[in-house]
């Protein structure tokens, strides 16, 4: 029965290691989530400023396009450049909304549940592990007692 006790101990230790890893990484996930939220906030501010800049840039390009002479070609070039930058702005908006929608919000919702589940798993495991260990010890001692009793009674000797 020593093998069973050792196996129980190894599996219990492995499970405890996994639970401890889950507990120790929780602050890292919280920090990551906070930083992602701050990134989202900063990107939203950047988008607002970028949008205002591009609007002013577009007005300048339109003014140059509506003039006569060489400025008209310059205005057309500025308009093309502004359109490319607006394309970048749209991609930045998409990225920013994705951060909140697919990363920050779902992670915030699951963090508390994850912490509660980890704590409950740890409690349940400790309780069940102690119970299993006691059962193994009892069966082991019962086996040893029965082996001694069988030897005294000559039961094992007669079967050899």
Number of C-alpha atoms within 10 A of each C-alpha: 13 10 8 13 17 12 12 16 14 12 13 17 13 12 16 16 12 13 16 14 11 15 16 11 11 16 11 11 14 14 12 14 19 14 13 16 18 13 15 19 14 13 18 16 12 15 17 13 12 15 16 12 13 16 14 13 16 20 15 14 23 16 13 21 20 13 13 9 10 10 15 17 16 14 21 16 15 19 20 13 15 20 14 11 15 17 12 12 18 13 12 16 17 11 14 18 15 13 17 17 12 10 14 19 13 12 17 15 10 10 15 12 11 15 14 11 12 18 16 12 15 18 12 11 16 15 11 13 17 12 12 14 17 13 13 17 16 12 13 16 13 12 13 13 12 12 14 13 13 13 13 11 11 11 12 13 10 8 6 5
